[in-house]
Amino acid sequence: MRGQRPGSGARIAEAAYIALIHRKEAALTRFTVPDMTCDGCIKAITAAVRRLDPAATVAADLPTHKVEITSGKPAADLAAAIDDAGFTAQAA
């Protein structure tokens, strides 16, 4: 393409391919986090999970203390990341 650096199209295609592979390998993992009590807790849990897997998606429901994570990382690693952030992750 005009105005594009040499090889940049290949890098874009590679990034798209990696994202596609991640989506295919990603699984939904659910936890109950009884000590998640505020929006700050949700932000801390989300940050901890994304340090482990930057492509992860995190959805949390404060009233039920439920957290759903879509990630290619094993559930045990996700639970450890939440625990390391100072919260208790229980399989839901």
Secondary structure as UniProt FT lines:
FT   TURN            2..3
FT   TURN            6..7
FT   HELIX           8..25
FT   STRAND          27..32
FT   TURN            34..35
FT   HELIX           39..52
FT   TURN            54..55
FT   STRAND          57..61
FT   TURN            62..65
FT   STRAND          66..71
FT   HELIX           75..84
FT   TURN            85..86
FT   STRAND          90..91
//
